Amino acid sequence: MTINLTLLIVMGVMLAVGIYLLLERSLTRVLLGIILISNGVNLLLLQTAGRAGLAPLVTDGAEPEEYFDPLPQALLLTAIVIAFALVSFVLALIYRSWVLARQDEVTDDEEDRRVAAKPDYDPEEDAEVETETSEFIEDEQMTLKEGGEDRGDESR
Amino acid sequence: METNLVEFVPLAVLLPFFGAGFAFAFYRNQSVQKSITLGTLIITVILEIALLTEIWHTGAHAVHLAGWPAPFGISMVIDRFAALMLVVSSIITLAVLLYAVGQGAAEEKNDSGPVSIFYPTYLILVAGVSNAFLAGDLFNMYVGFEIFLTASYVLLTLGGGEQRIRAGVTYVVVSIISSMLFLITIGLIYAATGTVNLADLALRLSELEHGTQLMLHVLLLVAFGIKAAVFPLAFWLPDSYPTAPAPVTAVFAGLLTKVGIYAMIRTETLLFPGERINTALMIVAGLTMIVGILGALAQADIKRMLSFTLISHIGYLVFGLALSSIVGMSATIYYVAHHITIQTTLFLVTGLIERRSGSSNVDRLGGLAKISPVLAILFFIPAMNLAGIPPFSGFVGKLGMMQGGIAENTWITWTLVIASVVTSLLTLMAVARIWARGFWRKGEDAEEPDKLLLSKTLTHARAANKRLLPMNMVAPTAALVAMSVAFTVFAGPLMQFSRAAAYDMYERTPYLDAVLGEERVDGVRDELTEFTEDLLVDLDTGDAGVEDHAPVRTGLEPEDRENLEDTRHSTSGDEGEPVEGGGD
């Protein structure tokens, strides 16, 4: 299979720059990274067809090897359409994020921060257990006060 | 003229698409939209059940779209595994849709507004998932993935609140990267072999150089691993899933990661069979289980906790498929079906809990068992099922995997068996914590409980149930719980079915015959059959250890002992019946 060196290098640069941008915290740069990567991948798909040849229409006297492989282009077109849809969706997300939070950055997950900041010591699970752990004593006092309502609890 | 029912396979994808189109057209009229969506899904479920019954006996079948034969045209292939996944997924989506309709009806007053985008997008999600299950070539699978992923982006960010946008950004970016990886792999595979048809690839990939094969194999697994949320690639999941509305999270948790697993299973069986990277996969599986469940234990929010258990149970599936034996694979197939149901059910129940008590944080819950016993039962059954307590289906699936692991008998499989037992226990601990705090303890013990929980008397609380837990939300949940119980009741036939499916997948000839025609496969048929015979592990020791460990002779000994032994031979193993010393 023949590969076009220029296209190969362009693809490599696009992917490298794309990945670099993707690692940024700013959403717009992430988007630019996505665009670059998807175009890099499209170039890769294009190259899988090999060397350019005749149009894939039946021509008299042409050998099968002389034709150009059309399948990668079909795949490529589909991939372009999909990437276009995704990029516009991400753009909408970024805009919405800007409207809501006035910042163009990936924000922290608050619940994550909360769980991470939680001390190792959980009073409910790790506290010293009092000597009297039976619930029934308390329950008995309760039943005296409240009547039969807690009885259902005990029977379980 | 007799038309074969199986020729209607593409309808499983087309019907939801048409439904989505019509639902979009009626965006002004909620009730029309609702009935179109419901009708479409019901027809799809009926069609797929019919397909399953057909496939149950006949095996794989391929439909070549527009009559172009494989590998030139697009083929849709349905085999036993795909049929099972289709049926389970469409039943799940139908139940979740009913739940969502119920929720919509219940929350109409809250002025969240009717969202005309929900129903059509939901149908597109269903179509994409079915397409990924049925795809006969890699690129069509990629398109299927993109369809349901794009639909899932929309569903996840529904309403566009701050939380959801934040979660959506992470989810979308990570998914796009995994799709790009998938696309790169497709390009490389096409460059190496000149085809994207799965069946054709199955024959051609083995002719490639060893190093090239390994690279393509790992690339595919990484791309699918991100979607399936396998350990080092799973951190996007608990960040993004919990923010979505309950029905959306439920269907995501149940289906989307399983599509990733489905693709991984196809990669491992159809494209790159063999034991090349099994040890690596098992290490990943073990880490997924342990890290996932430890994450779950740290969480206080039920939705996040469940998201982490979802990750950890993906580990089981990877373990099962890494075993590369019929026993392991059949347990995996059974477990996938079981896990889709259970995880969806649990998220739906969490939605109910949130509605009833105004919070899904376990610290703020209490006394739910007393307030609503129905809710308690609905939570208890799937929770125990998730932890794998016998006799529930989770136990049957895990037992099958452990049997496979023990039969393999290497240090890594034993490590994995131990890891899976530990994970099982930790899962029990995680769900027991939800149970103990949310349901068991008294309502007064909760920290800053929502006022929904604090009714003056039990009668008041029960009266509020009617409003907060409407029948049309409880009923779909109950139906799913019933389905999960059915997995236990019909474990025998189901296990037999998944065994047949696993055998088909490793042997590969049914699939290849269906797609490529028998002539092309004939050259390699013997090789493939031989390969499968090697994977058959004989679990049955004949006497289940009775002779060694408990030689009992009684006066009631049946006379024809020989016959009895024979019948036992043919039944055990198929049903995953608990063999003594089975690993727990």
Interface residues (C-beta under 8 A of the other chain):
Chain A: M1 L22 L27 V30 I34 I37 S38 V41 L44 L45 Q47 T48 L71 P72 L75 T78 A79 I82 A85 L86 F89 V90 L93 I94 R96 S97 L100 A101 V106 T107 D109 E111 D112 V115 K118 E149 G152 D153
Chain B: F139 V143 E146 T150 Y153 V154 T157 G160 G161 E162 I165 R166 A167 G168 V169 T170 V172 V173 I176 I177 S179 M180 L183 I184 I186 G187 L188 Y190 A191 V196 D239 P242 A298 Q299 A300 D301 R304 K370 L458
